[in-house]
Amino acid sequence: MNVLILEWDSFAHEYVIEEFQKAGCKTEMFSWPFGKENMRENEPLCQRLRKTLKEKDYGLVFSFNFFPVAAKVCNECAVKYAAWVYDSPYMLLYSKYTMLDTNYMFFFDKSLFCEFRQHGVRNAFYLPMAAPVAYYDSLRPSGTKKERYQADVSFVGSTYQEGNQDFFRYFYQVNDYTAGYLQAIMDMQKDLYGSFLLEELLTDDIIRELQRVCPVKKEPDEWESDAWIYANYFLARKLTGDQRAEQLKRLGERFEVKLYAPKTAPVLERVIHCGPVDYMTEMPLVFQNSKVNLNMTLRSIRTGIPLRAMDIMGCGGFLLTNYQEDFLEFFEPGIDYVYYSDQEELMKLTDYYLSHEEERMEIACNGYRKVKAGHHYGKRIERLLACVDGR
């Protein structure tokens, strides 16, 4: 089968290409201008993709994340379109083109899968993220390189407060009541994992005030609510950023903590700022050589296992994460990974596992074995192709 892959600046393209080829597929790339052009209505882009699909007998078009323009053209050309969604929130999902029968939608977050299945997306499937374990196994460093990435506690990711990433700046002009209300519902959500309240707690009056200072413009094909946009794109990121900064700062008061984030991240007292790391060449070395690897999930990810968590375990690193329901379907807490439910438990667990090396290493080894056996990209592409073929 010929597979056309929409190529953009996403993680893991190279692993997916390799696994499609191992499965007997012939792959070709189509340069995809995500972030540069309109992904909802774009006739010039439609024409380019339409022309490519007519030049050869493609059995499948694949992309990481979903693009309405691609779905529209694939439907016109009667070609199956498989989209593996690994971002949440992801506004382009909320399009009338999501409902097309030629779409095969794969969601890394089970709650998101259930939402779209209930909404009527027939070809919706749950497909967690994966880790390229064989590649990570080839990156075992030694000597000074190993020492460079050693740490008691490490976190790789954004604080959502870097430079212009402070999303809450849009709300500085809201009235006092709205400001207090928004802070109150974020405080309520703060230590509540497994349930997302922010969207349902945004009243009509609060939304009107948010629209006044930060109006949201939606395209004709969009169907998500304003409450969904404000809760997921603004409040969830603000809450995540505040929590990450607060938790890292507290950890830094007691332990050696390294933060790998953009250089514009705010300075956190007693946290060692190491700047960003390359996803392919440096990030695995951080996970392999840190005693405790933190995952602090973006709060708009309701139940899903973040890619960072799969990568940590796939590198053989010890994973300490906030509670996420999807973990329990594949991994055993305290056996393959460890989760915390609030900030106090995070502090206690960090202290415990830093002082219980043998137990910590056993858990890291168990998580690594499970990811290597059943959560690599070969398994995921095998599952994807089976779904597309109706098996």
C-alpha positions as CSV (number, residue, x, y, z in Angstrom):
1,M,0.0,0.0,0.0
2,N,1.2,3.5,-0.8
3,V,1.0,5.9,2.2
4,L,1.3,9.6,1.8
5,I,2.6,11.2,5.0
6,L,1.9,14.9,5.7
7,E,5.2,16.1,6.9
8,W,5.4,19.0,9.4
9,D,7.5,19.8,12.4
10,S,6.1,17.1,14.7
11,F,7.7,14.6,17.0
12,A,8.3,11.0,15.9
13,H,7.8,11.3,12.1
14,E,10.9,9.2,11.4
15,Y,9.8,6.4,13.7
16,V,6.4,6.2,12.0
17,I,7.9,6.2,8.5
18,E,10.2,3.3,9.5
19,E,7.3,1.3,10.9
20,F,5.0,1.8,7.9
21,Q,7.9,0.6,5.7
22,K,8.4,-2.5,8.0
23,A,4.7,-3.2,7.5
24,G,5.2,-3.4,3.8
25,C,4.0,0.1,2.9
26,K,5.6,2.4,0.5
27,T,5.9,5.9,2.0
28,E,6.1,9.3,0.4
29,M,6.2,12.7,2.0
30,F,4.0,15.7,1.3
31,S,5.3,19.0,2.8
32,W,2.6,20.3,5.1
33,P,2.6,24.0,6.0
34,F,1.0,23.6,9.4
35,G,1.6,26.9,11.4
36,K,2.1,28.8,8.1
37,E,-1.2,28.4,6.3
38,N,-4.9,28.1,7.0
39,M,-5.7,24.5,7.9
40,R,-9.5,24.9,7.7
41,E,-10.2,26.4,4.3
42,N,-7.3,26.7,1.9
43,E,-8.1,26.1,-1.8
44,P,-4.5,26.4,-3.1
45,L,-3.4,23.8,-0.5
46,C,-6.4,21.6,-1.4
47,Q,-5.4,21.8,-5.1
48,R,-1.8,20.7,-4.4
49,L,-2.9,17.8,-2.3
50,R,-5.6,16.9,-4.7
51,K,-3.1,16.8,-7.6
52,T,-0.8,14.6,-5.6
53,L,-3.5,12.1,-4.7
54,K,-4.6,11.8,-8.3
55,E,-1.0,11.1,-9.5
56,K,-0.7,7.8,-7.7
57,D,-2.9,5.1,-6.1
58,Y,-2.6,6.0,-2.4
59,G,-4.3,3.7,0.0
60,L,-3.8,6.0,3.0
61,V,-2.9,9.6,3.9
62,F,-1.4,9.9,7.4
63,S,-0.6,12.8,9.7
64,F,0.1,13.5,13.3
65,N,-2.8,15.6,14.5
66,F,-5.9,16.3,12.4
67,F,-6.2,18.8,9.6
68,P,-9.7,19.7,8.2
69,V,-8.2,20.6,4.8
70,A,-6.6,17.2,4.4
71,A,-9.8,15.5,5.5
72,K,-11.8,17.4,3.0
73,V,-9.5,16.5,0.0
74,C,-9.2,12.9,1.0
75,N,-12.9,12.5,1.2
76,E,-13.3,14.1,-2.3
77,C,-10.7,11.7,-3.7
78,A,-12.1,8.6,-1.8
79,V,-8.8,8.1,0.1
80,K,-8.6,7.1,3.7
81,Y,-7.2,9.6,6.1
82,A,-5.6,8.5,9.3
83,A,-4.9,11.2,11.9
84,W,-3.1,10.4,15.1
85,V,-4.0,13.2,17.5
86,Y,-1.3,13.8,20.2
87,D,-2.1,17.4,21.2
88,S,-4.7,18.5,23.7
89,P,-6.2,21.0,23.5
90,Y,-6.4,20.9,19.7
91,M,-8.9,23.3,18.2
92,L,-8.7,21.9,14.7
93,L,-10.5,18.8,15.9
94,Y,-13.7,20.7,16.4
95,S,-14.5,21.0,12.7
96,K,-17.4,19.7,10.7
97,Y,-14.9,17.8,8.6
98,T,-14.1,15.6,11.5
99,M,-17.3,13.7,10.8
100,L,-16.4,12.5,7.3
101,D,-16.5,8.8,6.7
102,T,-13.1,8.6,5.1
103,N,-11.5,9.8,8.4
104,Y,-9.8,7.4,10.8
105,M,-9.2,9.3,14.0
106,F,-6.8,8.0,16.6
107,F,-6.7,9.7,20.0
108,F,-4.0,9.4,22.6
109,D,-6.4,10.5,25.4
110,K,-9.2,8.1,26.1
111,S,-11.6,10.7,27.4
112,L,-11.1,12.6,24.1
113,F,-11.7,9.4,22.1
114,C,-15.0,8.8,24.1
115,E,-16.1,12.4,23.5
116,F,-15.7,12.2,19.7
117,R,-17.2,8.7,19.6
118,Q,-20.2,9.9,21.4
119,H,-20.4,12.9,19.1
120,G,-20.8,10.6,16.1
121,V,-17.3,10.1,14.7
122,R,-17.7,6.5,13.5
123,N,-14.0,5.7,12.9
124,A,-12.7,6.9,16.2
125,F,-10.0,4.8,18.0
126,Y,-8.0,5.0,21.2
127,L,-4.3,4.9,20.5
128,P,-1.9,5.9,23.3
129,M,1.5,7.5,22.5
130,A,4.7,5.3,22.2
131,A,8.4,5.4,22.7
132,P,11.3,4.5,20.2
133,V,12.9,2.2,22.8
134,A,15.4,0.7,20.3
135,Y,16.7,4.1,19.5
136,Y,16.9,5.2,23.1
137,D,18.9,2.0,23.9
138,S,21.6,3.1,21.4
139,L,22.1,6.4,23.3
140,R,23.7,5.2,26.5
141,P,26.4,7.8,27.4
142,S,29.4,7.5,29.6
143,G,32.1,9.7,31.2
144,T,31.7,13.5,31.1
145,K,28.6,13.3,28.9
146,K,26.8,11.2,31.5
147,E,27.8,13.5,34.3
148,R,26.4,16.5,32.5
149,Y,22.9,15.1,32.6
150,Q,23.0,13.6,36.1
151,A,20.5,15.0,38.6
152,D,18.4,14.1,41.6
153,V,15.2,15.5,40.0
154,S,14.7,16.7,36.4
155,F,11.8,18.2,34.5
156,V,11.8,18.7,30.7
157,G,9.1,21.0,29.5
158,S,7.5,24.4,29.4
159,T,6.5,26.5,32.4
160,Y,4.0,28.3,30.1
161,Q,5.5,31.5,31.5
162,E,8.3,31.9,29.0
163,G,8.4,35.3,27.4
164,N,5.0,35.8,25.7
165,Q,3.7,32.4,26.9
166,D,2.0,33.9,29.9
167,F,-1.5,33.2,28.5
168,F,-3.2,34.9,31.4
169,R,-2.0,38.3,30.2
170,Y,-5.2,38.5,28.1
171,F,-7.2,38.6,31.3
172,Y,-5.5,41.5,33.1
173,Q,-8.3,43.9,32.0
174,V,-11.3,41.9,33.3
175,N,-13.3,43.4,36.1
176,D,-12.4,42.5,39.7
177,Y,-15.3,40.0,40.1
178,T,-14.2,38.0,37.1
179,A,-10.6,38.0,38.1
180,G,-11.5,36.7,41.5
181,Y,-13.9,34.1,40.1
182,L,-11.3,32.8,37.6
183,Q,-8.7,32.5,40.4
184,A,-11.2,30.7,42.6
185,I,-12.1,28.0,40.0
186,M,-8.4,27.5,39.2
187,D,-7.7,27.0,42.9
188,M,-10.5,24.5,43.0
189,Q,-9.1,22.6,40.0
190,K,-5.5,22.8,41.3
191,D,-5.3,19.5,43.2
192,L,-8.2,17.8,41.5
193,Y,-6.9,15.2,39.0
194,G,-9.1,12.9,37.0
195,S,-11.9,15.5,36.6
196,F,-11.9,18.8,34.6
197,L,-14.2,21.5,36.1
198,L,-13.0,24.7,34.5
199,E,-15.2,24.6,31.4
200,E,-18.5,23.9,33.2
201,L,-17.8,26.5,35.8
202,L,-17.5,29.3,33.3
203,T,-20.9,31.1,33.5
204,D,-22.5,33.2,30.8
205,D,-21.6,36.4,32.6
206,I,-17.9,35.4,33.0
207,I,-17.7,34.4,29.3
208,R,-19.2,37.7,28.2
209,E,-16.5,39.5,30.3
210,L,-13.8,37.3,28.7
211,Q,-15.1,38.0,25.3
212,R,-15.0,41.8,26.0
213,V,-11.2,41.7,26.7
214,C,-10.2,38.8,24.6
215,P,-12.7,38.1,21.8
216,V,-12.6,34.7,20.2
217,K,-13.1,34.5,16.4
218,K,-14.3,31.1,15.1
219,E,-14.3,29.8,11.5
220,P,-17.5,28.7,9.8
221,D,-16.6,25.0,10.2
222,E,-15.9,25.2,14.0
223,W,-18.3,23.9,16.6
224,E,-16.5,24.1,20.0
225,S,-18.0,26.4,22.6
226,D,-16.4,29.6,23.8
227,A,-16.3,28.1,27.3
228,W,-14.2,25.2,25.9
229,I,-11.7,27.6,24.3
230,Y,-11.3,29.8,27.4
231,A,-11.0,26.8,29.7
232,N,-8.6,24.7,27.7
233,Y,-6.5,27.3,25.8
234,F,-6.2,29.9,28.6
235,L,-7.1,28.8,32.1
236,A,-5.7,25.3,31.8
237,R,-2.3,26.6,30.6
238,K,-2.2,29.3,33.2
239,L,-3.0,26.8,35.9
240,T,-0.4,24.3,34.6
241,G,2.3,27.0,34.4
242,D,1.5,28.2,38.0
243,Q,1.6,24.6,39.3
244,R,4.8,23.7,37.6
245,A,6.6,26.8,38.8
246,E,5.3,26.3,42.4
247,Q,6.1,22.6,42.6
248,L,9.6,23.0,41.1
249,K,10.3,25.9,43.5
250,R,9.3,23.8,46.5
251,L,11.2,20.8,45.3
252,G,14.3,23.0,44.7
253,E,14.2,24.1,48.4
254,R,15.0,20.5,49.4
255,F,16.5,18.7,46.5
256,E,18.8,19.2,43.5
257,V,16.3,20.1,40.7
258,K,17.2,20.7,37.0
259,L,14.7,22.4,34.7
260,Y,15.1,22.0,31.0
261,A,13.0,24.7,29.5
262,P,13.4,27.7,27.0
263,K,15.9,30.2,28.2
264,T,13.2,32.8,28.6
265,A,11.6,30.7,31.4
266,P,11.3,32.7,34.7
267,V,14.0,32.2,37.3
268,L,12.9,29.8,40.0
269,E,14.8,30.1,43.2
270,R,17.3,27.2,43.8
271,V,16.2,25.4,40.6
272,I,19.0,24.8,38.2
273,H,18.0,26.3,34.8
274,C,19.7,24.2,32.0
275,G,18.0,25.7,29.0
276,P,16.2,23.6,26.3
277,V,17.3,20.2,25.2
278,D,17.1,18.6,21.7
279,Y,14.3,16.0,21.7
280,M,16.2,13.5,19.7
281,T,19.8,13.7,21.0
282,E,19.7,15.2,24.5
283,M,16.3,14.6,26.1
284,P,16.8,10.8,26.3
285,L,20.1,11.4,28.2
286,V,18.3,13.5,30.7
287,F,15.8,10.8,31.4
288,Q,18.4,8.1,31.5
289,N,20.6,9.9,34.0
290,S,18.1,11.6,36.4
291,K,17.2,9.7,39.5
292,V,13.6,11.1,39.4
293,N,12.0,12.3,36.2
294,L,8.9,14.5,36.7
295,N,5.8,14.6,34.5
296,M,3.5,17.4,35.3
297,T,0.7,17.1,32.8
298,L,-0.9,20.0,30.9
299,R,-4.2,20.3,32.7
300,S,-6.3,20.2,29.5
301,I,-5.1,16.6,29.0
302,R,-8.0,14.9,30.8
303,T,-6.9,11.3,31.1
304,G,-4.2,10.6,28.5
305,I,-0.6,9.5,29.0
306,P,1.6,12.3,27.8
307,L,4.4,11.6,25.3
308,R,6.9,12.8,27.9
309,A,5.9,10.0,30.3
310,M,6.2,7.3,27.6
311,D,9.6,8.7,26.7
312,I,10.8,8.6,30.3
313,M,9.8,5.0,30.8
314,G,11.1,4.1,27.3
315,C,14.5,5.5,28.3
316,G,14.6,3.4,31.4
317,G,14.0,6.4,33.6
318,F,12.1,6.5,36.9
319,L,8.8,8.3,36.3
320,L,7.0,10.3,39.0
321,T,3.8,11.8,37.5
322,N,0.6,13.4,38.6
323,Y,-2.4,11.1,38.5
324,Q,-3.7,10.3,34.9
325,E,-6.4,7.7,34.6
326,D,-5.1,6.1,31.3
327,F,-1.9,4.9,33.0
328,L,-4.0,2.4,35.0
329,E,-5.0,0.6,31.8
330,F,-1.5,-0.4,31.0
331,F,0.8,0.2,34.0
332,E,0.8,-0.6,37.7
333,P,1.4,2.3,40.1
334,G,4.2,1.5,42.5
335,I,5.4,-1.2,40.2
336,D,6.0,0.5,36.8
337,Y,5.8,4.1,37.7
338,V,4.7,6.3,40.7
339,Y,2.0,9.0,40.8
340,Y,1.2,11.7,43.2
341,S,-2.2,13.3,44.0
342,D,-1.2,16.6,45.4
343,Q,1.8,18.8,46.1
344,E,2.5,17.4,49.6
345,E,2.5,13.8,48.2
346,L,4.9,14.9,45.5
347,M,7.3,16.1,48.1
348,K,7.0,13.0,50.2
349,L,7.4,10.6,47.2
350,T,10.4,12.5,45.9
351,D,12.1,12.2,49.2
352,Y,11.2,8.6,49.6
353,Y,12.5,7.4,46.2
354,L,15.6,9.4,46.3
355,S,16.6,7.6,49.5
356,H,15.4,4.1,48.3
357,E,17.6,3.6,45.3
358,E,17.1,-0.2,44.8
359,E,13.3,0.2,44.8
360,R,13.5,3.2,42.5
361,M,15.6,1.4,40.0
362,E,13.4,-1.7,40.1
363,I,10.3,0.4,39.2
364,A,12.2,2.2,36.4
365,C,13.3,-1.2,35.0
366,N,9.7,-2.6,35.2
367,G,8.3,0.5,33.3
368,Y,11.0,0.2,30.7
369,R,10.3,-3.5,30.1
370,K,6.5,-2.8,29.6
371,V,7.1,0.1,27.2
372,K,9.7,-2.0,25.2
373,A,7.3,-4.9,25.0
374,G,4.1,-3.2,24.1
375,H,4.3,0.5,23.7
376,H,6.7,1.1,20.9
377,Y,5.9,2.6,17.5
378,G,5.8,-0.8,15.8
379,K,2.9,-1.9,17.9
380,R,1.1,1.4,17.3
381,I,1.4,1.3,13.5
382,E,0.3,-2.3,13.5
383,R,-2.8,-1.3,15.4
384,L,-3.5,1.7,13.2
385,L,-3.3,-0.3,10.0
386,A,-5.5,-3.0,11.5
387,C,-8.2,-0.4,12.3
388,V,-7.9,1.2,8.9
389,D,-8.3,-2.2,7.2
390,G,-11.3,-3.1,9.4
391,R,-9.6,-5.9,11.3
